[in-house]
């Protein structure tokens, strides 16, 4: 029987990594996830992000809504939205609230409900390391998809059963255009 996989994507981390490393963000999330799966059985893709304020950033808001619609169109995907806090806007950039906790809660809840065999985390934040350890302690396998070497968490690398390196070769065929 094929391993059952759930993919948990920190959308902000993915976006900024793509932008900083590849200079583009037009990734086809569906194709990307199929590549992460590698012939295993997909249970669900969870994509976490924070909704841009319409009042504060109308153009970015519209662009993001189109992107969210494309994520929602992927079979077995679920969009999970936290919020952006705009304090002292436009002098200071907004910050995300509630996303890491939501992702961690979902990953742990589904592990304990035995909804998957393997969790794939697409994120670079070392704050996720204790959650991954808890998932492993429940008898599940954890894989982490990381960009590059330099900026990525050594804690995540240590705790993961498998590290998937996201580089130009991995992303070949995953772009929209």
C-alpha positions as CSV (number, residue, x, y, z in Angstrom):
1,X,0.0,0.0,0.0
2,X,1.3,3.5,-0.9
3,X,2.2,5.8,1.9
4,X,-0.4,8.4,2.6
5,X,1.0,11.9,2.5
6,X,-0.1,15.3,3.7
7,X,1.8,18.4,2.5
8,X,1.9,21.5,4.8
9,X,3.1,24.7,3.0
10,X,4.1,27.9,4.7
11,X,3.0,30.2,1.8
12,X,5.0,33.2,3.0
13,X,8.2,31.2,3.3
14,X,7.6,29.6,-0.1
15,X,6.9,33.0,-1.8
16,X,9.9,34.8,-0.3
17,X,12.3,31.9,-1.0
18,X,11.2,31.7,-4.6
19,X,11.5,35.5,-5.0
20,X,14.9,35.8,-3.3
21,X,16.5,32.7,-4.9
22,X,14.9,32.4,-8.3
23,X,13.6,36.0,-8.9
24,X,10.2,34.7,-9.7
25,X,7.1,33.5,-7.9
26,X,4.9,31.9,-10.6
27,X,5.2,28.4,-9.2
28,X,2.4,26.0,-10.1
29,X,1.6,24.7,-6.6
30,X,-0.2,21.6,-8.0
31,X,2.8,20.5,-10.1
32,X,5.2,21.3,-7.2
33,X,3.2,19.1,-4.8
34,X,3.0,16.2,-7.3
35,X,6.8,16.3,-7.5
36,X,7.1,16.3,-3.7
37,X,4.7,13.3,-3.6
38,X,6.8,11.1,-5.8
39,X,4.3,8.4,-6.6
40,X,2.8,8.3,-3.1
41,X,-0.8,8.8,-2.2
42,X,-1.9,12.4,-1.6
43,X,-4.4,12.9,1.2
44,X,-4.4,16.7,1.4
45,X,-2.4,19.8,0.7
46,X,-2.6,22.6,3.3
47,X,-1.5,26.0,2.1
48,X,-1.0,28.6,4.8
49,X,-1.0,32.4,4.2
50,X,-2.1,35.7,5.5
51,X,-4.7,37.8,3.7
52,X,-3.4,41.1,2.4
53,X,-5.5,44.1,3.5
54,X,-7.8,45.4,0.7
55,X,-7.8,48.9,2.2
56,X,-4.0,49.0,2.7
57,X,-2.8,47.3,-0.5
58,X,-5.7,47.0,-3.0
59,X,-3.5,45.9,-6.0
60,X,-1.6,43.3,-4.0
61,X,-5.0,42.2,-2.5
62,X,-6.4,41.5,-6.0
63,X,-3.3,39.7,-7.2
64,X,-3.4,37.5,-4.0
65,X,-7.1,36.7,-4.5
66,X,-6.4,35.3,-8.0
67,X,-3.5,33.3,-6.5
68,X,-5.8,31.9,-3.7
69,X,-8.4,30.9,-6.3
70,X,-5.7,28.9,-8.2
71,X,-4.7,27.2,-4.9
72,X,-8.4,26.4,-4.2
73,X,-8.7,24.9,-7.7
74,X,-6.0,22.2,-6.9
75,X,-7.7,18.9,-6.0
76,X,-7.4,18.0,-2.3
77,X,-6.0,21.3,-1.3
78,X,-7.1,23.5,1.5
79,X,-6.3,27.2,1.9
80,X,-5.7,28.2,5.6
81,X,-5.6,31.9,6.2
82,X,-4.1,33.8,9.1
83,X,-4.1,37.5,9.2
84,X,-1.7,40.4,8.4
85,X,-1.4,43.0,11.1
86,X,-0.9,46.5,9.8
87,X,0.4,48.6,12.7
88,X,2.1,51.8,11.7
89,X,1.4,51.2,8.0
90,X,2.8,52.3,5.5
91,X,6.0,53.2,7.6
92,X,6.4,49.6,8.8
93,X,5.5,46.4,6.8
94,X,2.7,44.3,8.1
95,X,3.4,41.0,10.0
96,X,1.7,37.6,9.9
97,X,-0.4,36.4,12.9
98,X,-1.5,32.9,13.7
99,X,-0.1,31.0,10.7
100,X,2.7,29.0,12.4
101,X,0.3,27.9,15.2
102,X,-2.4,26.9,12.7
103,X,0.1,24.8,10.6
104,X,1.5,23.1,13.7
105,X,-2.0,22.4,15.1
106,X,-3.1,20.8,11.8
107,X,0.0,18.8,11.4
108,X,-0.2,17.4,15.0
109,X,-4.0,16.9,14.9
110,X,-3.8,14.9,11.6
111,X,-0.9,12.8,13.0
112,X,-2.8,11.8,16.1
113,X,-5.9,11.1,14.1
114,X,-3.8,8.8,11.9
115,X,-4.8,10.7,8.7
116,X,-1.3,10.3,7.1
117,X,1.9,8.3,7.2
118,X,4.2,11.0,6.0
119,X,4.1,14.8,6.6
120,X,6.0,17.0,4.2
121,X,6.7,20.5,5.5
122,X,7.6,23.2,3.1
123,X,9.0,25.9,5.4
124,X,12.3,27.0,6.7
125,X,11.4,28.2,10.2
126,X,13.3,26.3,13.0
127,X,10.3,27.0,15.2
128,X,8.6,24.0,13.5
129,X,11.3,21.6,14.8
130,X,9.5,20.6,18.1
131,X,6.3,20.0,16.2
132,X,8.1,17.7,13.7
133,X,9.7,15.8,16.6
134,X,6.2,15.4,18.1
135,X,4.9,14.1,14.8
136,X,7.8,11.6,14.6
137,X,7.1,10.6,18.2
138,X,3.6,9.6,17.2
139,X,5.1,7.1,14.7
140,X,4.9,9.2,11.5
141,X,7.6,10.1,9.1
142,X,8.5,13.8,8.4
143,X,10.1,15.3,5.4
144,X,11.1,18.9,5.0
145,X,11.4,20.7,1.7
146,X,14.1,23.3,2.0
147,X,15.6,26.0,-0.3
148,X,19.4,26.1,-0.5
149,X,21.8,25.4,2.3
150,X,22.7,28.7,3.8
151,X,19.5,30.2,5.1
152,X,17.8,27.0,6.1
153,X,17.3,25.7,9.6
154,X,19.8,23.2,10.8
155,X,17.3,22.1,13.5
156,X,14.8,21.2,10.7
157,X,17.5,19.3,8.9
158,X,18.4,17.4,12.0
159,X,14.8,16.4,13.0
160,X,13.5,15.5,9.5
161,X,13.6,11.9,8.4
162,X,14.3,13.2,4.9
163,X,15.3,16.6,3.5
164,X,14.1,17.5,0.0
165,X,16.3,20.1,-1.6
166,X,14.4,22.6,-3.6
167,X,16.7,23.9,-6.3
168,X,16.4,24.8,-10.0
169,X,16.5,21.1,-11.0
170,X,13.8,20.1,-8.6
171,X,11.6,23.0,-9.8
172,X,12.1,22.2,-13.5
173,X,8.6,21.7,-15.0
174,X,6.9,23.3,-11.9
175,X,6.6,26.9,-13.2
176,X,3.4,28.3,-14.7
177,X,5.0,29.9,-17.7
